[in-house]
């Protein structure tokens, strides 16, 4: 059965809104000293940042949304559901291990890296190779999405190690990673079998 429960539709739809809304409000609280094009989202959740509590709350809620979506996405292969759920746990871990105001954090970096990797790989792990999968879980599309997210992750890593558009790259990548579960859920809803008359 491909039906996705209403609560998984809600969680997957709320996830991108929480991410974008969280970083938007946190940037407003941070003020003009924060440059969203060059600075990462984590800067706004650092110790002492003006928008820390808002962004931390939004990221924790986002991680919970990924967990709920993974639980309800029954049409996906189990490995993909586990990867999406663990990606949600990583988002929560990242939110609860902020970078210090003086700079980077090894724990934050590792947790963020694991989260980015899981949320990049989950589409291909969730693909249904049975032939009757909803279009969002078709292997070819899942591979293409995974490759595009991988390219986005490489772009972000390159921008982190040079003065550039790290903030833009991170926002493109995280938006794609956060919106894709909703796309998959919507494809499952459109593919669900009709009740017998």
C-alpha positions, 0 to 999 in steps of 0.5 A: 500500500502506497498511502502516506498518512496525513501526518507524514504529508504534514511533516514533509510539507512543514520541513521546508517552511521551518528551514527557510522560516527559521533562517529568515527570522534568525537573519533578521534578528542577527541584523545587517552584520550577517551576510547570508550570501557568504556566511553559513546558517550555523553562524546564526545558531552560534553561541551568543548569536541573536537568532540562536534560539529561533534557529535552534528551535526551527532545526530541532523541529525540522529534524523531528519532521524528517523522523515523522516523514521517514516513519510514514513513508511506507512506500519507500525502501527501508534503507531510505527511510532509515537514512532519512530518519537518521538524517533528521537525528543528525539535524537535531544533533547539529542544532544542539551542538552549535559552533562557538562564537569564536569559530568552528567546532569539530563536533558540529562539523562531523554531525553536519557532515553526516547529516548532509551525507544521509540527506543526500543519499536517502533518495537512492536508498529509498528507491523502489526497484519493484517496477510499480513505484510512485514516480518520486521513488523510481530508481532513475529519478532517485539516482539523478536527485542523489547526484544533483544533491552530491554536486550541491554538497561538493559546491558547498565544500568548495565555497567553505574553503575559499572566500565565496558564496558558502551561504548561497551554496548551503541554502541551495543544498539544504532547501533541496534536501528538505523539499525532496521528502515532500516531493516523494510524499506527494508522488506517493499520494498521487499514486495511491490506489483508489478504494474499491467502489 
